[in-house]
Amino acid sequence: MSTKATVKEYMTREVQTVSPTDTVADVAQRIAESDGHNGFPVCDGRKAEGFVTARDILLADDDASIETVMATDLVVAHPEMDVNDAARVILRSGIQKLPVVDDAGNLVGIISNTDVIRSQIERATPEKVGKLMRTLEQIHGITVHQERRTVALSDLIPTQARVYADELDGRRYELERGLAEPLVVIDNNGTLLLADGHHRVLAADRIGIEEMDAYVIVVDDPIELGMQRTAEKEGLNSISDIDIVDYARHPLVETTRRLQ
C-alpha cells in the first residue's frame, strides 16, 4: 500500500463556481441558498481566475461584478500534490478550501480542511487493520486478505456488548462531516463480524445511515473464531443488541478529567 496520498484522491471533483461577470447580488443569493458554502472559485470557462467569499461581498454594491471584488492572488493545489503538503498550505494560509488546478490552470477540484483531516484518519486505519490481520494469522494459524467494501449495517454482528451514550454525539458529528474512519469487519465465510467501529455504527443507525465504508478482513479458510463464540454467548446477533450505557462516562473522559 502506497504511503503517499495525493490531493486528487481526496478532493471534491464537482465544484460549484461563479463567473467574473456575475453580480454581488447573484453570489450573495447563491451563498444564502447553499448548504454551508461561504465562497466560490471564480472561473472564466474552466480557467480559475480568483476566489470570492462572503466577506469580500459584505459591503459591496449589489450590482458590482464579482471580478471587482474577488481575490486574484490565488493559493492553489495540484492534483498530484502530496495531501500533507496541501494540509500545510491550508494551515499556514488560514483558508478552509483550496482550489485544485491542473498544469493548464483549469479548475479540476477543491480540497478542504475536512478532506485533509479525513485523509489522515484513513491513512491511520490500515495500520490498525494490518495489526489485526497479523494477530488473527498468528493466533489461529490461518491466512487472511483485505478488501475495501461498503457493508450494510443490518448484516453486521457486533463483538462489543455496550457503547457509551456520551461518545455517540461525537461520532454523529464526525459522520455528518465525513470525518469518520471506515469500519473494520471480519468476513468469516459470509458472517460479518464488526471488529472496530461500534460507536460509529450506532451513531450512523441513529441518523438513518444504512451502509458504511469498511476495511474487510476476509478469512481465506473459515474457522470458528473466539470473538464469534463470545458474541453468540452474549446474545449479540445484530447491532440492535448493543446496549447504550448512559449512566457512566467513557473511561477516556474520566481519565482526562482526573488529569486536568
C-alpha positions in Angstrom: 0.0 0.0 0.0 1.4 3.4 -1.0 2.3 5.7 1.8 1.8 8.8 -0.3 -1.8 10.1 -0.6 -2.4 12.7 -3.2 -4.8 15.6 -3.4 -6.7 14.0 -6.3 -7.7 11.1 -4.0 -9.5 13.3 -1.6 -10.6 16.4 -3.5 -14.2 17.1 -4.5 -14.4 17.0 -8.3 -17.8 18.5 -8.8 -17.1 22.1 -7.8 -19.7 24.9 -7.7 -18.2 28.1 -9.3 -19.2 31.6 -10.2 -18.3 33.8 -13.2 -16.3 37.0 -13.1 -19.3 38.8 -14.6 -21.8 37.6 -12.0 -23.0 40.3 -9.7 -22.5 40.6 -6.0 -26.3 40.1 -5.5 -26.2 36.9 -7.6 -23.4 35.4 -5.5 -24.9 36.6 -2.2 -28.1 34.7 -3.1 -26.0 31.6 -4.1 -24.3 31.6 -0.7 -27.5 32.1 1.2 -29.2 29.2 -0.6 -26.2 26.9 -0.5 -25.6 24.1 2.1 -22.7 25.5 4.0 -20.8 27.4 1.2 -19.3 30.7 2.2 -17.4 31.3 -1.0 -16.8 30.0 -4.5 -13.9 29.8 -7.0 -14.3 32.3 -9.9 -13.8 30.7 -13.3 -13.9 32.0 -16.8 -14.8 28.8 -18.6 -12.6 26.2 -16.9 -9.8 28.7 -16.1 -9.5 29.6 -12.4 -9.4 33.4 -12.2 -10.0 34.1 -8.5 -11.9 33.2 -5.3 -14.8 35.2 -3.7 -16.0 34.8 -0.2 -19.0 36.2 1.8 -16.6 38.6 3.4 -15.5 40.0 0.0 -19.1 40.9 -0.9 -20.2 42.1 2.5 -20.0 45.8 1.9 -20.0 45.8 -2.0 -22.8 47.2 -4.2 -25.3 44.6 -5.3 -24.7 45.4 -8.9 -20.9 45.3 -8.8 -19.4 42.4 -10.8 -17.5 39.7 -8.9 -14.3 40.4 -10.8 -14.1 43.8 -9.0 -14.2 42.2 -5.5 -12.7 38.7 -5.9 -9.3 37.8 -4.6 -6.9 37.2 -7.5 -3.8 36.1 -5.6 -5.0 32.5 -5.7 -3.4 29.9 -3.4 -4.0 26.6 -5.2 -3.1 22.9 -5.1 -2.1 20.5 -7.9 -3.9 17.1 -8.2 -0.6 15.2 -7.8 0.4 17.2 -4.7 1.0 15.2 -1.5 -2.0 15.7 0.7 0.3 16.5 3.6 1.7 19.4 1.6 -1.8 20.6 0.9 -2.5 20.4 4.7 0.5 22.7 5.4 -0.8 25.2 2.8 -4.3 25.2 4.3 -2.9 25.6 7.9 -0.4 28.3 7.1 -2.7 30.3 4.8 -5.7 30.1 7.2 -8.1 29.2 4.4 -10.7 26.4 4.6 -10.8 25.4 0.9 -8.0 25.1 -1.6 -8.9 25.2 -5.3 -7.1 22.4 -7.3 -5.9 23.3 -10.8 -4.1 21.3 -13.4 -1.0 22.3 -15.4 -3.1 24.4 -17.8 -4.6 26.4 -14.9 -8.0 24.7 -15.3 -10.0 24.1 -12.1 -10.4 20.3 -11.6 -11.5 20.1 -7.9 -11.3 21.6 -4.5 -9.9 20.2 -1.3 -11.0 21.4 2.2 -9.6 21.2 5.7 -12.2 18.5 6.3 -10.9 16.4 3.4 -7.4 16.7 4.8 -8.5 15.5 8.2 -10.3 12.6 6.6 -7.1 11.7 4.7 -5.1 11.4 7.9 -7.8 9.3 9.6 -8.0 6.9 6.6 -4.2 6.5 6.5 -4.1 5.6 10.2 -6.8 2.9 9.8 -4.7 0.5 7.6 -2.2 0.2 10.4 -4.9 -0.9 12.7 -6.2 -3.4 10.1 -2.7 -4.8 9.5 -2.1 -5.4 13.2 -5.5 -7.3 13.5 -4.7 -9.4 10.4 -1.3 -10.4 11.8 -2.9 -11.3 15.1 -5.6 -13.5 13.5 -2.9 -15.3 11.4 -0.6 -15.9 14.4 -3.3 -17.0 16.9 -5.3 -19.2 14.5 -2.6 -20.3 12.0 -4.7 -19.1 9.1 -4.3 -16.8 6.1 -6.4 -13.7 5.5 -6.6 -10.9 3.0 -8.0 -7.4 3.0 -10.8 -5.8 0.8 -12.4 -2.4 0.8 -16.2 -2.6 0.7 -19.5 -0.9 1.6 -21.3 -3.0 4.2 -24.9 -3.0 5.3 -25.3 -2.3 9.0 -28.1 -4.8 9.2 -25.6 -7.6 8.2 -23.1 -6.9 11.0 -22.7 -9.0 14.1 -21.2 -6.9 16.9 -18.4 -8.2 19.1 -18.8 -5.5 21.7 -21.8 -5.6 24.0 -22.1 -1.9 25.0 -21.2 1.6 23.9 -21.2 4.9 25.8 -24.0 7.4 25.1 -21.8 10.4 25.6 -19.5 9.3 22.8 -22.3 8.8 20.3 -22.8 12.5 19.8 -19.1 12.9 18.9 -19.4 10.1 16.3 -22.5 11.6 14.9 -20.7 14.9 14.5 -17.9 13.1 12.6 -20.3 11.2 10.4 -22.2 14.4 9.4 -18.9 16.0 8.3 -17.4 13.0 6.5 -14.7 12.5 9.2 -15.5 9.1 10.5 -12.9 6.4 9.7 -14.0 3.2 7.9 -15.2 0.3 10.0 -13.1 -2.8 10.4 -15.0 -6.0 9.7 -14.0 -9.7 9.6 -15.7 -11.8 6.9 -15.7 -15.4 8.1 -17.5 -17.4 5.4 -20.1 -14.7 4.9 -20.5 -13.9 8.6 -19.6 -10.3 9.1 -18.1 -9.6 12.5 -17.8 -6.0 13.5 -14.2 -5.8 14.9 -13.9 -2.0 15.2 -16.4 0.9 14.9 -19.3 0.0 17.3 -19.9 3.7 18.3 -19.8 4.8 14.7 -22.3 2.1 13.7 -24.7 3.0 16.5 -24.4 6.7 15.7 -25.0 6.0 12.0 -28.0 3.9 12.7 -29.5 6.8 14.8 -29.3 9.2 11.8 -30.7 6.7 9.3 -27.4 5.6 7.6 -27.9 2.0 6.3 -24.4 1.3 4.8 -20.9 2.3 5.7 -17.4 2.1 4.2 -15.3 -0.7 5.7 -11.9 -2.5 5.6 -12.9 -6.1 5.4 -10.5 -8.8 6.6 -11.5 -12.0 4.7 -10.6 -15.3 6.3 -9.4 -17.5 3.5 -10.2 -20.8 5.2 -13.1 -20.2 7.5 -12.8 -21.4 11.1 -14.6 -20.8 14.4 -13.2 -17.6 15.8 -13.1 -16.8 19.5 -14.8 -13.4 19.1 -17.6 -15.1 17.2 -18.2 -17.6 20.1 -18.2 -14.8 22.6 -20.7 -12.8 20.5 -23.0 -15.8 20.4 -22.6 -16.4 24.2 -23.6 -12.8 24.9 -26.6 -12.9 22.5 -25.1 -10.4 20.0 -26.9 -11.1 16.7 -27.3 -7.6 15.3 -26.4 -4.0 16.2 -29.8 -3.7 18.0 -28.4 -6.0 20.7 -25.7 -3.5 21.7 -26.5 -1.7 25.0 -26.1 2.1 25.2 -24.7 3.0 28.6 -26.0 6.4 29.7 -25.2 6.2 33.4 -21.4 6.3 33.1 -18.9 8.3 31.2 -16.4 6.8 28.8 -13.2 5.8 30.6 -11.1 8.2 28.5 -13.3 11.1 29.6 -12.9 10.2 33.2 -9.1 9.8 32.8 -8.9 13.1 31.0 -10.8 14.9 33.7 -8.7 13.4 36.5 -5.5 14.6 34.8 -6.7 18.2 34.3 
